[in-house]
Amino acid sequence: MSSMRVSFKNWTLLDYAALSLIIVETVVLALTWDFLPSAELDTPYHLLMGKMFSDYDTVMLWDYYEYAPVGRPNLYPPLEHVLLWFMHDATGAEWWDIGRFISLIQYPLPLFTVWFFSRKLFNPLTALASVVVLSATSDFWFWQVSVAPTALIISLYPLFLYAFYKKRIIESMVLMASFLYLHLGLPYVIILGVSIFSVVSLYKTKEYIKQAGIVLGAAALLFLPWIIHIYMHQDWLKFGSPELFNVGSFLTGVNIITFFFFVIGGLSCVDKARKDLRYVLVLSAAAGFLAIAAYGWRYRMHSPIINCVITGIGFEAVYRKISSSAGNYRKVGAVFLLLLIPLGTYSLVLASGTPSTPFSPPQSRVQVPGPAQYLPLAQGPQPGNNPDQPAPPGFQGGVQPVQKVQPGGPTPSSISGMTLRVQTSPLLDMLDSLRTGRRPPRVWQITNPEIEELISWIIDNTSPDEILHMENGMLADYLALFTERRTDAGMYREVTTPELLQAVREGKKSGIFIIEQEKMRERGIIPEMALIAQFGDLLVLQGIKTQPVPKEMPFHLTDLVVPFALPQRSDQWIAFITDLAPRRVYLGVQQKDLENPDLFNLITRLSSLSEVGLTILVEDVHKPVSAPRVAAIRLLLPSEKLSLAYVKSVRSTLDPGTTLEIAILGPPITQNNTLVNTLKQIAPLTDRIVRHVSPNVEVIHAVREEQTVLGIPLFIQIDIQRGRSALTPQEIYLLLEAAHNVAENNVIIEIMYLPDDPEFMSFLRAVYAE
């Protein structure tokens, strides 16, 4: 391990200069804390997956938070998400603050590891020049100041190269296995580079080819469990068509000034590689990254980690040449070193587009146009604001919303559309950001005040188990992270959702849709969608299949679920129940209120109207359920607390004539083998297993597969209110029709807030009429 340590012996002013630059970059980055993570392209996804791991307290092999209701296999390697999970559990910090902290570490860390690598293998000047060039690379900064496993790989990559070169097998193996557990693509670029080095080094030694076999073989063996997981779900993988290499994409962002030193460094490495394997190592690593050259912006983000070292070698070579040929070599050398200052602050880069848009805009963006006036406005919840809800990041006073800008958009296929542009360094950009109070430029961001308002509206006007229908995966994950609502979109589309509007027309989707105004303009107005709110460019629509509600109901309901009301509201609820006259009414009650005298009084009053049951939210499975005498008891508790022993204990306390029911909450259970087995065990002890669903038709359709997996008929309970607002009769009828097709007459509805809409009440009377 001694070779991996930093020794303070023989340090020079150049070493102190390099480390001082890294410290300055770190301090300035820390001062921009409110703007972190600056790049939000992948950040919401990874934070959401970390949250899912934390919520379930395990490594998740199935993603329940995206592509609802069914979800998808979680094929993304889990190491980053495990780290996020552990950080959250250890600190209790908010998820976005964890993302900020990772951004704060993930940018200066590769500056240090590049310095360490270059200083250990070469010399102080090469190390300083490498750090300066890397710190001035905006594309590299953009990606590192985000939450992305590839950014963590890049940060540690120089340590891996050094460990491999120094024949530190254990360190190399651990780092390589970690890379594999971080990403499914970038590690193979690293493997390619190491393989090239091991083969080329055969002219001097066979040790590296043997070491490569040991390191890569051991890492692959450690990665084998995830390989098996991917193989088992290989049908879910959908790879896009590979891009053809184009010159424009490859050259975009190239710094003309430092490219001169890169060429000199490359030639110097080729010349010295005949005798020195250090230069073979650097050239092999750079060659490995050429495998993603066709991936345009990805190459520009990742390859600087090694290209900067070649540039540093070139700078050192020019310095030595000038110093050795000058009469007063000390003065000349000192003057030449001053060139590092402009090299670290300004770049002359090849770019496409206009100066105001350094990257081409993506196909989908979040911005703030004028109000939409071309869609029908539904009678429903309007934009609200919850003052008690903590604001998401990026909404500090004076911060202006920034249009999303994505690297890697359309790029020219040749250099004919290229221009030269002077570009400031990330350090200057961050300093300017501190001066103006605005986010640094050249970043892709999703946060703006309209998104904050949308988040508050979702929390106020939807139930926690609502599914939000969306097409923008980044926005979907961002909203899921801050609202805890699942979405039917997501990132990394191993699976894809049906086209939203067509699914609505076919009755396959219903509920809340969040779509960009521009996309709705492109598709045209459809009668199935009604605008209920707007936040900047984002339209919140209610969508259902258009169909008339029949005058004569083809089905009738008998059971109804309402909340346990406080005494001052009980008369109103009794009047409501009297009006509908259900055969059985369930009172939703918390376990701690089971001995509340007001509950006994309400049960007594309702008993003269219908049978009475209780749906009990179980908070403590170790505390006995001492419920009043009622017709039915339904237990609502997290799936991880449900057990055969607990159900037996409750069953033993009930009268023989009392119906015992178990509720299934949350995402579909088809991939939760533990819960499926538990439900099969307890089924003989229960009279009903009730599947609670949100007001989304596709969730109801998913219950059919759950019944097949369990081999048990399920009752379906539908929440027919969205937040405090009642659904329209048309939407309720669509939901009831779908539920009837799945569960026949085993359908129950839940009403948590007293309705006041006459049309809604008239519909309910028809549903409960004998």
N, C-alpha and C positions, 0 to 999 in steps of 0.2 A: 504493500500500500504506500510505501514511502515515495514511489515515483509519481503518485497522484497528488502529492502535497506541494504547496507553494512555499518555496524557501525565500527568505528575505536577504540571503547572502548575495553579494554581487549585484544588487539592484542599481539601476542607473536612473538618471533624471527622466529618461524616456519611459521607464516602467511607471514612475510616479505620475507622469503626464497621462499615460493610458488609463491608469486606475482613477485618476482625478476626473478624467472625462466621463468614465462610467459612473462615478459617484454623482457628478453634476446631472447627467442624464436621469439618474434614478431620483434625485431630489426634485428636479423639475417635473418629472412624470408624477411623483407623489403629490405635488402641488395642484396637478390637474385631476385630482381624485374624483371630483364630481362629474368629469367627462369620461370616466372609464366605465366599462371597456369601450374604447373608441370605435372599434370595428365590431358591429353587431350581426355580421352575416351568419355565423354559426353559433354565436354565444348563447342565444335563447335555447337552442336545442340541447346543448351540453348541460346547461344549468337545469333544464327541465328533466333531463335524464338523471342527473345527480339527485334532484328532488325525488324522483320516482324511486330510486334506490333507497333513499333515506326514508321515504314514506312506508315502503314495504320492508325496510330493514334487511335487505338481501340484494344480491346481484340478480337483476331481473333478466330472465331469458325471453320474456314476452313484454312488448311495449303496450301498456294499456292506456297511455296518455295521448297517443297520436292515432290517427286513422280509426277513431271510434265509429261504431261501438265494438267491433271485433278486435281492433288493434292489429298487431303484426309481430312476427318474431323479432326480437331485438338482436340484430346481427352485428351491430357496431361494437367493436372491442371495448371492454368495460373499464379499463384501468383508470382513465380520466374521471369517469363517473363515480368510481369507487373513491377516488381521492376527494372529489367534491362532497360526496356523502360523508366521509370521515371528517372533513373540515367543518361541515355544517353541524354534525353531531357533537364535535369537540368544542365548538365556539358558540353555537346557537345564533350565528350571524345571519342576516338576511341574505338571500341567494345572490342578489345583485352585488352586494358588498363582497361576497366571496369571489364573484367574477372580477370585481375591481382589484382585489388583492392579487389574484392570479395575473392580471394584466400588469400590475406593478412589478411583479417578480419576473414575468416571462419575457420582458424586453431587455432589461439590463443583464439577465442571466446569460444569454448567448453572447453579449458583448464581453462578458468576463470569460466564458469558456473559450471563445475565439482567442482572446489575449493569452489565456493559459496555454492553449494548444500551440500557438505561434511562438510564444516565449520559450516554451519547453523544447520545441523541436528546432527552432530557428534562432532568432535573436531579438533584442528589445525593439529595434527599429521596425522590423517586419511586424512584430506584435502591435506596436503603436499604429502603424499605417493600416493594418488590417482592421483594427477597432475603429479608427477614424472613418474609413471607407464604409464599413458596415453601419455605423451610426448615422451616416449621411444618406442611406438608402431608404427612401420613403416607402417603397413597396414592402420591404422587409419589416419596417416599423409598423406599417398598417396591420399586418397579419399577426405580429407578435403581441400587439396590444389588444388582444382579444382572448376569448376562451375557446381554444381549439387544440385537440391532441397533437395535430401536426406541429403546432407552434412549440409544444413541449418537447417533441422529438427533436426538432431543430435546435432547441436550446441545449440539449444534452449531446447532440451529435459530435461536436468536437471532442468531448470527453471519451466517447466511444472510439473515435479514430485514434486518439492518443493511447487508450488502453490496449487496443488491438495491436498498434504498432509496437508498443512496449511489451507485448506478449503477456498481458494481464488477462488470463483466460476467464477467470471467475467474473471480474468486472465486465469484460466484454460480453460474456454470456448473459449476465443479468440485464445489462443495458439493452442488448438485442431482443431478449424476451420481452422486456418492458415496451420496446418500440412496437413489437407485434401485437401486444395487448392494448396499444393505443390507437392504431389505425390499420386499415386493410390495404392501403396502397403505398404510402411513403416508405415503410420498412423495406420494401422490395427494391426501391431505389438505392437504399443504403446497402442492401445485400449485393446488388449489382456492382456497386463501387468497390466493396470489399473483395468480391470475387475477381474483379479485374486486377486489383492490386495483388491478390494472392497468386494469380496466374502469371502476371508480368514479372513478379519477384522471383520466379523460378530460375531466372538467369543467375541469381546470386544464392538463393537458399530455397529449400523445400519446406522449411518450418512453417511459413505462413499458409501454405495450401493445406497442411495438416491442421493447423490451428483453425482455419476457416471451417474445415469439416467438423471439428469438435464444437466450436462456438455456435455455428449455424444449426448443426444437428441437435445440440442440447436445447437451443432456443426453440426450435421447431417442436421438440418433444414437450417442452413446457407449455407450448401454445396448442398442443394437440387437443385438449378439451374443447377449446373454442372452435378449432377446425371441424371437429365432429359436430358441434352445434350448428355451424354453418352448413355442413354437408346435409344434415337432417332437414334443413329448411331451404335447400338450394333452389327449389321451385319458386321461392318468393323473390329471388334475385332477378333484377332487370337492369342490365347494363346498357348505357347509351352507346350510340355509334361512335367509334374513335374519330377524333379530329385529324384531318390531314395537316401536316406541318405547313405553316405559312410564315414567310419572312417577317411580315408586319407584326404579327403577334409575338414573335421571338425577340424582335428588336425594340418593341415598345418599352420605354423606361430605361434604356441603356444610357449610362452617363458617358458622354463622349470623352470627357477629360480623363476619368479614371480608367476608361476602356484602353487608353494608350498604355497605362501601366499594367493592365491585365494582360495585354498582348506581350509586353516585355517580360512579365512574370511567367507567362506560359512558355515562351521560348527559353527562358532561363531554366525553368523546371525540366523541359525536354533535354536541354544540354546537360544538366547535372544529374538527371535520372539514370544516366549510364553508369554512374558510380555510387549514387546515393539513393537509397530506397525512400527516404523522406519525401523526395520530390515525386517519386512514383506514387506514393500514397496520396498526395494532394491532387495530382493529375487524375488518378483513378477515381477519387471521390467526385471531382468535377465532371468526369465522364459519366458517372452513374446518374447524375441529375439530368443529363441530356435525354434520358428516357422519358422525361415529362416535358421536354421542350415543346411538344405539340400541344401541351395543355396550357399554353400561353401564360396566363396570369399566375398559375400555380408555380411555374418555373421561376417567374420573377420574384415570387414571394420567398421561395425556399432556397434557391441556389446561391443567393448572396452569402450564405453561411460559410461556404468553401471558396466561392469566387473571390471574396474579399481577401482571403489568405494569398491567393495567386497574385492579386493586385498588390498586396503588401510586399510580396517577394519582388515584384517588378519595381515598386518604389524603392526598395532597398538596393536593388541592382543599379538603378539609375543614380541613386545617391552615391554609391561606391564609385561608380564610373566618373561622376563629376568631381568628387572629392580627390580621387587619385590623379586626375589630369590637371587640376588647378594648382596654381602656385601657392596660394594661401588656402589650403584645403579646409582649415578650420572655419574661416569666415564663409567660404563658399558653401560648405556643408551646413552651417547654421542658417544661412539665407535660404537654402533649399528646403530645410526642415520647416521653415515658416510657410511653405506651400501647403502644408497639412491643414492650416487654418481655413483658407478658402475651400479646400477640398472637403472639409468637414461641415461647411455651412451652405455652400451653393453647388448645384449640379447643373450641367448643360445636358438635357436629356432629349431623346427622340420621343415624340408623343404624337397622338392622333387626336382629332377633335379640337374644340375651342379651348382657350386658356381657362375658361370658367368651369369646364367639366373635364378634369384630369382623367377620369375614367368614363367610359361610355355608360349611359344609364341602362338599367336592367329593363326587362319587359314589364315588370310589375314594380311599382314604386308607391310610397306613401307620401303624399304631399297635401297641400291645402288649397284647392281651387274654390270657386264659388259654389253656392248651394245648388243642390239638384232640384229641378222642378218638373221632371218628366215622368215621375213614378207616382202612383196613387198613394196617398198618405193614409195608413191604416189607423183606426182608433185603437190605440194601445199605449203602452208606457212611453213617456217622453224622456229626453236626456235628463239625467239627474246627477247629483253629486253627493257623495257620502263624505262629510268632513272628517269622520272618524277613520276612514280608510287611508293607510299610509300611501303617499304618492310614489309611483315608480320613479326610477332614477332619471336624471336628465331634465327635470322640470324646475330647476332653480330659477329664481327671478333673474330676468335679463338674458336668459339663454334663449336664443332663437331656434326654431325648428330648422333642421337641416334636411334637405332632400336626400333620400337614399341614393347612394352612388355605389355601384358594384364594379369591382375590377373584373376584367375578363369578359366584358360585354363584347359586342361586335367590334372586331379589329380589322384593319385593312389586310388584304391578302398579299400586298406588296408594299414597298417603301414609298410608293408614289404619293400616298396620302400623309406621309410623315412630316412633322415640323420640328424644329429645334426650340426648346423652351428652357428658360432659366427656372430652376425649382429650388425653393428653400429646403433646408434640412429639417428633419423632425424636431430637432432641438429648437430651432428658430420658430417653427410652427407652434410648438408648445409654449414658448415664451410669449409669442404674440397672442396666443389663446388666453394666457394669464392676464395680459394687458387689456384685451377687449372683452373678456368674459364670455367669449363664444368658443364653441368646439373647434378643435384643429381642423383644417381642410383635409381633403382627400380621404374621407372616411365614409363608410357605408353605415347609415344609422336608421333605426326604426322609431326611436323615441321622439315624441313631440307632444305638445299640450293636448292635441286632439286625441291621441292614444290614451293619455291620462283620463280624459273625460269618458272615453269609450270603456275603459276598465271599470270606472265607477258605475257606469250605466249597467254593465254586465252583472256586476256584483249586486246592484240594487234590484234588477229586473229579471233575473233568471235564477233558477234553483241550482244548488251545487252540482247536481248530477246532469245538468243540461249539456247537450252536445252542440258546439258551435260549428256551423258549416262554413268552410273557407277553402280557398284555393292557394293562398299565399302561405307557404310552409313556415317561413321565418316569422311572419306576423302571428300565425296560429300558435307556434310554440311560445312566443312572447306573451300572448294573451293567456295561454294555459298556465304559464309560470306565475302570472300575477293575479289571475282570477280563480285558479284551481278548477276551471272547467275543461273538460276534454274537448278535442276537436277532431274533425274527420280529415284534417290535412296534416302535414308534417314535413320534416326534412328527410333527405336520403331515401328516396322513394323506391324501396325494395318492392313496395306495393303501391298501387295508385287508386285513387277514389274515382267513382263514376263521375261523369260530367254533371255538375251540380244541377243546372237548370233542367236538363233532360230527366234527371232522377226525380225532380219535383213533379214534372208533368206525368211521370209514370207512377206517382204515389210511393216512390221508394224512399224519399226524404221529406221531412217537414221540420218546421221550427224556425230557429234564428239563423239567418245567413248574413255574413259580413263580406261584402264584395266591393271592389274599387269602382268608383263611379265611371271611370273611363271604360272598364270592361263591360259594364251594363249598357253604356252607350253603343259599344261595338255590337253587342248581341241583340239589342232592341228590347222593347218593352214586352213583357209577357204577363198575362192576367194572373198567373199564379203567385206573383211576387207583389208585396205591398210594403212600401217604405214606412218604417215606424220611428226611425231616428237617423241622424247623419252627424258624422264627426270628421270634418275636413273632407277628404276625398273618399272616406269610407262610409258606405251605406249599410245600415242595419235594416234588413228586410225580414218579413215574415212570409214564409212560403209554404203553400199546401197545394195539393192537387185540387183543381177546381171541379167541384161536383155539388149538385144540390142536395140538401138534407131532406130525406123523404118525410112525408107527412106521417106515415105509419112506420114506426121503428121496426126493423127486422129482428131486433134483439132487445132484451130488457135486462136491467141490472137489479140486483137485490141487496147488495152490500155497499156501504158507504163508510169512508174513514174521515173523521174530523178531529181537530185538536181538543185536548182537555182545556176548557175555557175557564177563565176566572169568573167568580160569581157575578161581577158586573156585566159580563157578556153572555152568561149562560142562557138568559131568557131569549136573546136573539138567536142563539144556536138552536135552542129547542124549537123556536118558531120555524126556523129553516128546516129542521128535521121533520117536524110535523107536516110541513108543506110537501116534502118529497115522499115521506112514508116508506123508507127502505125497510126491508125485512130485518136486517141486522145493521147496527151502527157501531163502529169501532172508535174508541177514544184514544188518541195518541197521547201517551203520558210518559214522563221520565221515571226511572226506577225510584228516585228519591221522593216522588209525589204519591207513591202507592198508598201511603197511610194518611194522606191529606183528607180531612173531613169533607172538604168541598168536593172531592172526587166521589166520595160515597153519596153525597146529596145529589150530584148530577146523575150518577148511575141509577139511583132510585127514581128520579123524575123521568129518565129516558126509558126505564123498564116498562112503563105503561104504554109506550109508543112502539117499541120494537125490541128485539133481542139486543143485548149490549155485549160488546167485546172490548178488549184492551190490546193496543199495540204498545208494548213496553220497550222503551229505549234502555237497554241494559248497560249500565255504566260500570258495574262491579260484579263479575261472575262469582266472586267468593261470598257475596252477600245474598241471602235467600230472597226469592221472589214471593213476598207475602201479599198476594193480590186479593182484592175483594172478590166475592162470588159473582162471576159473570159467565156468559155463554161460551166465550172463547178468549184465549190468551195467545197473543202473537209476540214472539221474542225478536227484537231488532238488536243485533250486536255485530261487531266486526267479525269477519270470516275467520280471522286467526284465533278468536276467542271461542268459536263454536266447537263443541266437542260432544261426543257421545255421552261422556260422564255428566256433563252439565245438563244436557237435555233429560237424562234419566233422573237427575236430582229434582228438576222442575216438575217433571211428569209425576213423580211420587208425591208431590205436595198438592196436586190438583184433585178436585172431585172427579169421579169416573165420568160424569156427564159433560165435563168441560173440554171443549175443543182446544188442542194444542197446535199452534202454528209456528213455523219458522220463516223468517223473512230472509231473502237473498238481496243484498244491496251491492251497488258498485258495478264495475265492468263485467262483461260476459265471463262466465265461469268455465268455458270450454277448455281453456288452457291452464286452469288451476286444478291440477290433479288432486292436490291435497283436499281442497274444498269439495270437489266432486265425490271423493271417497267418503268424506265425513257426512255429506248429505245422504249418500246411499245407506250409510250405517244408521242414521237417525230417522230415516223415512218410516220404518215400521212403528216408531214411537210417536209419530206426528199424524195429525189429520189433514193438514194442508202445508204445502211449501209455497210461499207467495213470492213471486218475483216482482220487486218494486222497479219501475221504469220511469224515466223522464219522458216528457211529452215529445218524443221523436219517434216517427214511425219505423225507422230502421232499427231502433233498439228493440222494438216489439218484434220485428221479424227475426232478430237474433235469438229470441227466446225459443223459437222452434228448434234450433240446433241444441240449445241447452236441454230441452226436454228429451231429445234423442240421446244425448250423452248420458243423462241421468237415468233414462228409462222410467221417468216418473212424470205424470201430468202435473203441470204447474198452474197455479193461479197467477194472474197478471194484475198488478195494481198500478194504475196510471195517475200521476199527478197532473190534474187538468188546469193548473194555474202556473203561469210563468212569473216567478216572483210573486208579487201581490196582484197581478193582473190575470183575469180569467182569459182562457183561450176563446176563440170564436166558436160558435156551434159547428161551423164547417170543419175546423181543425179537430175538434173533439170527436166528431162523427168519423173522420178519417182514422183517428187513433183507435176508437172503439171497434170500428170495422176490422182493422188489422188485428187487434187483440182477439176479437171473436173468431177470426180465421185461424188463429194459432191455438187459442185455449178454449174455444167454443163459449160456453156460458160461464166459465170460471174467470170472470172479469170484475174488478173492483175499481172504483175511482176514489181519489183522495182530494179533499178540499180543505186547505189550511187557512183561508181567509174568507170571511163572509162576503158572498157576491152581492152586487147591487145592480147588475145589468138585467133588465127585464127579459131581453132575448135569451140570455144565458139561462135564466131561471125557467123560462118556458121550455127550453130544450131539455133541461134536467127533469122537468116534470114528465115530459114525454118518455124519457129514458127509463124512469122508475115507475111509469104507469103499468098496472097489471094487464 
